Amino acid sequence: MKLDVVILAAGKGTRMNSDLPKVLHRLANKPMLGWVVNAAESLAPENTHVVIGHGAEQVKSLFEGSKLSWVLQEHQRGTGHAVAQALPHIADDAVVLITYGDVPLVKAETLQAMVEQVDNQTMSLLTVNLPNPQGYGRIVRDAENAVIAIVEQKDASDAQREIKEVNTGIMAVSASLLKNCLPKLSSDNAQGEYYLTDIIAMAVEQGVAVKTLQPENLYEVEGVNNKLQLQKLERELQRVQAEKLLEAGVGLADAARLDIRGELKTGRDVFIDVNCVFEGDVVLGDGVHIGPNCVISDSRIAAGAVIKTNSVLENAVVGENCNIGPFARLRPGTVLAADARIGNFVETKNAQIGLGSKVNHLSYIGDAVIGEQANIGAGTITCNYDGVNKFKTEIGDRAFIGSNSSLVAPVVIGKDATVGAGSALTGNVEDGELAVARGRQRNISGWQRPEKKTR
């Protein structure tokens, strides 16, 4: 069976009150359209056609490099008209799955189940029962409970408006049926548009059975028309993700104060305190403890590590039993071996820090390789940038760097070497040597402090 997916994403989204095309507004830091594309692509279709209109070039640019088929709908004349724009690119013997760029959380499993219902004599429709169906197209059934039509809210009779089962707009249908029905659509309705839903009655007239399927969760079919709806869906998504963590044995201080904006993998006995944000791909090993207010992006944290309050990690690798923070910042390229310590107000970038080494206070370590059991004193800076180029600092095993030292790269400090506090080091230090690089102290007797001038 050939499968083509058509994603309708041409709308402006006027109620978003934004210059950004609606489908590019983000849910868990991913464009809504991205969620739909990922679900569609997991079904391994022959083609995924995205119907675009408002902000077309902006939408395309965000998905540059993808294998999506872009279809332009220059004038928005309804859902039927939108799907018709994609039809010339679809084989006659394909099954077509139609979904929407502003309905981001429909599951791939739901879509797959719909596709499996379709053959030349059957189409599939995703419906849902709502206690308040205001604004939705109603599913009209006959005495045998078979679907015979969908009636839009504005065109429905009083009796039809009492129907609780509504159309989500998502359907799977044979391409041959679409190619037969779409040219017959009329815009003679309250909206003056070509409704895709009108093909239901046409299909029934041709003897095609309309099977229905309902999603496991209502949030799967919740669309977004304004930022209030987007926010509500965001909180629903975060609630679902937090519950999955809890079911997997992760301890959460407060499931309502957690944001996952990517994929978070966790081991056993992990604990996450309040107001933490996880972005991209993050892995937390067994027994990891994350303190409050941390932001962790695209990082791997090994078993037993502790990340203390207000720390920020980006593209970092943290070894077993490391201790980070509070108020630490690990920038891209930071790799910590086991038992390393990064303390408060320390920033690292492109730095390899060896087994058991410590950078405890108020330091910047960039473009550096530090060996095992080294101690970097408070206020130490690797001066790695000359305004044009970056240079490397190497510090050997068990080296001791005194407080407030400036290590002017490129420089190599040997094993068991010591750098005196306050040194501005510009040359290498051999193994076991003591380096003191600072101006000679002078004590001036009788010196008078400045006095505040009075006007």
N, C-alpha and C positions, 0 to 999 in steps of 0.2 A: 504493500500500500504506500503510495506517495502521499506525503503530507506537506502542505504549504500552510504557513501561519501568516495571517494578516493582522497587523496591530494598527489600530486607528489612533493617530496622534497628531491630527492636523489643527485641533482647536486652539484658539487664542487664550482661553481661560480668563475672560474679562473679570470675573469675580475674584481672581487672585490679586487684582490691583498691583500688577507687576509688569515690567518690561520683559521679564524672562518667560519664554514659552512654558505653558502649564506643565507639560510632561517632564521638564527639566528641574522642577522644584524637587527638593531632596527629602527623602525619607530614610532615616538612619544614615545620612550622609551619602546616599546613592540616589541619582535621579530616578523619579518614579518610572520612567521608561526603561531604565536599566533593570529594574526588578522584573518587569514584564518580559523583556528580551531574554533575561537569564532563564526564566521559567519556560519560555517558548523553545529556546535553544536546547534545553535539557531533553526535549522530545525528539531531537535529531531530525528536524524537518528537512525537506529538500531545499526549501527557501523560506526565509522570514522577510516578509514585505512590510515595511513601515510606511504608512500613509501620512505624509507631513504636509503642512500648509503654513500656518503662522510661524515665523522664525525658523523656516526650513533649514537655512544654511547653518544657523546656530545649533540646531538639533543634530544635524549631520556632523558638524565639526567635533561635537563632544563624543561621538562614536566613531571617530576616524580610525581606520584600520580594521574595523569589523567587516564581516561578510554580509551585512544586511543589504537587502534590496530596497532602495528608496523610491517611493512613488509619490509624486506631487499632486495634491488636490488644490488647485489654484483658487477655486471658489467653494466655500463650505455650503453644500446643499443637502446635508443630511447624511446619515450613516450608510444608506443604500448607495448614494452617489459616491461616497468615499470608497467602499468596497469595490465598486465598479471600476475605479481607476486602477486597481491592482489586477483585475481579471485578465487583461491581455498577457500578463506575465505568468499565468498559472495554467498548467496542463489540464486538459479536459478530464483525465482520469484521476485527478488528485482529490484528496479530502482536504477541505479548507477549514482551518480553525481560526475563528475571528474573535479577537479580544481587544483590550483598550489600554492605551498608554497611561491613563489616569486611574486605572484600577490595579494598583501595584502588587497586591499581596495574594492574588489567586495562586494556588499551589500547582506545581507541575503534575502532581498525582491527580488532582481534580481534572486538569486539562486532558491528561492521558486517558482517564476514564471516559470522558466525553468522546474523544476520537475513536475509541474502541466500540462505541455504540453505532457508528456510522457505516452505512453501505448505500447502494444505489436506491434502496427503498426506505431508508431511515435517516433522519437527521437528529442531532442532539442539541438540547437547549438547557442552559444552566439557569435554574430558577431559585427563588428563596421566598419563604413565607415571612411577612412582616406584620406586626400588630398595627402599625400605621403606614400603609402603603402609599401615602400621599406623594404624588409626583412621578410614580413609576407606571410603566405599562403593565396592564393586567393580563394574566394568563387565562384565556377563556377555554373551558373544557365542555365537551358534550355530555349527554346522559351516561355514556359508558366511560367517562373520565378521560377521554382522549383529548389531547390539545387540538383545538381547531383554529385558534387565532390569538394574536396579541393586540390589545387595544390600548393606545396611548391615553394617558390621563386626560388630556384636553379633548379627546374624541370619544371618551367612554360615557356610557349611559349611567344613570344613578345606580342601577343594579350592578353594573360592571365595576363601579368604583368601590363596591363593598367587598370585592374579591381581595383576599389577602396574599395570594400567590402572585409574585411579580417577576418580570423579566429583568435579568441582569445585563442583557445585551451580548453575553458571551455565547457563542454557538459553534457547532461543528457540522459541516454540510458538504455534500459532494460538489465539486466544481461544476459538473454538468447541470445540476439543479440551479446553482447560482447563475450560470450563463443563460439558462432558460428564463429565469424569473426576473433578474435585475433589470433587463431592458423593458419589462412590463410595468415597472413601478410608476406610480403617479404621485405628484406633489399636491393633489387636491385634498388637503387636510388643514387642520388648525394652524400648523407651523409652516405650511407651504414648503415642506421638505420631502425628500425621498427616504421613507423609512425602511431600513433593512428588515424590520419586524414584519412588514407586509408580506414577505416571502413565506411566512408560516402558513397563512391561509391558502396561498398559491400551491404550496407543497401538499397540503391536505387535499386540495382539489385534484391533484395529480396522483393521489393514492400513496403519497409518501408519509410514513408514520413519524410523528414527532415525539421522540423520547425525551424525558426530562431527567435532570440530575441536580441534586442540591449539594452545596459545599458543606464540609464538616463544620466550618466556623463562618459566622456571618462576616467577619472582617475580611475574608477572602474576596468578597464582592463589593466592598465599600469603595465607592469612587470618591474622588477629590475634586471639588469645585471651588473651594476657597481655603484660606489658610487656617481657619478654625477646624475644618474637616481634616486638613493635613495634620494639624497638631493632635487631634483626637486619635487619628490612625497611628501617629508616631507613638503615643503613649500605649496604645493597644499592642503594637509590635514589641515595644520594650517590656511590657508586662508578660507577653508570651515567652520572650527570650529569657527573662528572669525566672519564670516558672520552670523552664527547661533546665536551667542551671541548678535550681533547687532540687528538682527531681533527680539530677545526676549526682547530688550529694555536695554541691558547693554551698558554703555558708555565706549568706548575704545579710549584712547589718540591716538593710532596708531594701526590699525588692523594688520599691517605687523610686529609689534614688540610685539608678544605675542606667548607663547608656551603652549599648553595644552597637557600633557602627561598622560592622564587618563580620568577621568570624572569630569567635573566642573558643579555644579548646582548653579544657581544664583536666587536671589529674584529680587524685583523691585528696580530701581534707583541705581543699583550698578555701580561703576566707577572703571576702571582698567587703571593705567598709563602704561608707556612704559616698555618694557624689563622684564615683569613678567613671571614667569614659575610656572605652576600648575601641580603637579604630584600626581598620585593615585586618591583617591576620595576626592574632596574638595567641601565644601558647603559654599556659601556666602549668608548671609541673606540680607534682605531689607536695602538699604541705605549704604551698606558697601563700604568703599573707600580704594583701594589698591594703595599705592604710587609706584614710579618707582623702578625697579631693585629688586623686592621681589621674593623669592622662597617659595612657600607654598605647603606642601605635606601632604596628608591624614589628613586634618584638617577641623574643623567646626568653622566658624566665624559668630557670631550672629549679628542681626540687629544693624545698627548704629556704628559698630566698625570701627576704622580707623587704618590701617596698614601703617606706614610711611616708607620712603625710606630705601632700602637696609636691610630689615628685612627678617629673615629666620624662618619659622614655620614648624615643623615636628610632626605629630601626636599630635596636640594641639587642645584644645577646648577653644574658646575665647567667653566670654559672651557679652551681649548687651552693646553697647556704650563704650567698652574698647578702650584704646588708646595705640598703640604699636609702639615702635621705636622712631626715626630712629636707624638703626644699632642694632636692638634687635634680639636675637636668642631664640626661644621657642622650646625646645627639647621634645622628647616623654614624655608623662605623665603630661604635663603642662595643668592645668585647671584653667581658670580665671573666676571668677564671674563677674557680671555686674559692669561697671564703674571702673574696675581695670586699673591701669596704669603701663606699663612696658616701661621704658625709654631707652635712648641711651646707647649702649654697656652694656646691661644687658643680662645675660644668665640664663635661668631657665631649670630645668630638674626634672620630677616627682614631680612637685610642685603644690599645690592647694593654690590659692591666692584669698582671700575673697572679698566681696562686697566693692568697693571703695578703696581698699588698693593700695599703691603706692610703686613701686620699680623703682626709677627714674634714677639712674645713676650708671654705672660702677660696677655692683654687680653680684654675682653668688648665685642663690638660687636653691639648689638641695636637693631632698628628704625632702621636707618641707611642713608644713601646716600652712598657715597664715590666721588669722581671718579677720574680717571686719574693715575697716577704719584704718588699720595699716600703718605706714610709715617706710620704710626701707631706711636708709641713704646711701649716695654715698659710694661705696667701700666696702659695707658689703658682707661678705662671710659666707655661711653655710659650715663649715668644716665637710663634711658628710662621709669621707672615711679615714679609718686608714691604708690603704694599703692592706687590706684583705676584710673587711666588710663595708657595708654602714649603716649609722645611721640617725635617723630622728630628725629634728628640728621642734618644735611647737611654734608658736608665736600667742598670743591671740589678741582679738579685741582691737583696738585703741592703741596697743603698739607702742612705738617710739624707733627705733634702730638708735643710733647715727652713724655718718659717720665713715668709716674705722674700723668697728667692725668685729671680727672673732667669730662666734658662733660655738663652738666645740660640735658637736653632740655626743651622744644624749643629748638634752637640751630642757627645757620647759620654755618659757617666758610668764608670765601671762598677763591677761587683764590689760590695762592701765599702764603697766610697761614701764620703760624707761631704756635704756642702754646708758651709756655715750660714747661719741665718742672715738674711739681708743681702745675700750675694747676688750680683748681676753677672752671671757666668757666660763667657763668650768662647771658652776653649774647653777641650776634652779633659776629663778627669780619669786617671788610670785606676785600676782595681786597688782598693784599700787606701787610696789617697784622701787627704782632707783638702778641700778647696775653699778658700776664703777670698771673695772678690767683692770688696766694698771699700769705700773711702775711709782713710784713717780718722779715728775719733779725735776731736779737739775739745777740751774743756776750757771755757773762757771765764775767768774770775771777774767779779764785779760787773757782770753784764746786767743792764737794766731792761726790764720788760717794757714794752710799749704801754703807754697810758692812753686811755680814752680821751679824745679831745672834746672839750666843751665849746659850744658856740657862744 
